[in-house]
């Protein structure tokens, strides 16, 4: 067969594959409905706050656990940043082993301790364990550790698809729960005794809390601050974050796999010649919540990936003491474009501004793809 025939055959296979994929795309719903979340009854929120009261210490100990290979960026950094800025608990970021923690889809950080080091220093266990989404749900070290922490009385909080990790540890069996819309079927297939609760951004049941997608870490942490230190403190932190209000309300049916979502992802993936790196400049004392939200958003366009740049080697320490390892020095790797973390604005506003910038650069549909992945009600 000639070289031209080989190339032609390859293109034919690709065309057939795309044709099949196109048929699947057109079988999807045309769009997500524009729905307004129904307010959650006050007594339900009161019950959640009561269930989240510190189980052991007056000043609680919080562990945010991750694996070194790939732990979700916002799930790991936003709870850490919000709780540390509230100063109502001692918060430690953990990893399964020594070395950097590669976050997904962007950023690399240094954890405060390994699981083993944390256990050696705190044999009585944590008050709260926050479980982000991870690249694998069945890391045996994480599952054993979660089971041990739950056995010591810690409240477990699965953020986003971190619920799948909590479920794999057997801690959601027979309980009510939620998770990121895209991974709901995976969660229920693995743990069929779970009762899924729709239209709730967070669910609490017998010592385990779960949330919907990535952006739900913000209202979840504010609810936790409310349980620890009271409503006045939670409202002050919410104002600092740029969130005028929060509760567990959620319009679940507004988040689903749709034709525009799939078509935009496919189109952006195929436009390989238009991929670009966007530089995010790391600065000492910068807000790690804004950094996480902006870097996460720009890395979910299927057109761009955020690269953390620094002026000098070594980790950059953020406002709340997170050590971020740069991907490169700014002088060594010029990015295709540089994006702002909107240091002059609250973190929630920074996310909105990032979505507006993505709209200007790649169009409204790409911005909607990002918001859908973050399960962010705009």
Secondary structure, DSSP 8 states (H G I E B T S, - for coil): --HHHHHHHHHHHHHHHHHHHHHHHHTSBSS----------HHHHHHHHHHTS-SS-SSEEEEEEE-SS-EEHHHHHHHHHHHHHHTSEEEEEEESSSSEEEEESS-EEE-SEEHHHHHHH-TT--SEEEE--BS-S--HHHHHHHHHHHHTT-EEEE-TTHHHHHHHTTTTTTSEE---GGGHHHHHHH-TT-EE--SBSEEEETTEEEESSGGGHHHHHHHHHHHHH-HHHHHHHHHHHT-S---SB--GGG-S-BHHHHHHHHHHHH-GGG-EEEEEE--TT--HHHHHHHHHHHTTSSSEEEEEEESSSS-EE-TTS-EEE-SEETTTS--SEE----TTS-HHHHHHHHHHHHHHHH-HHHHHHHHHHHT---
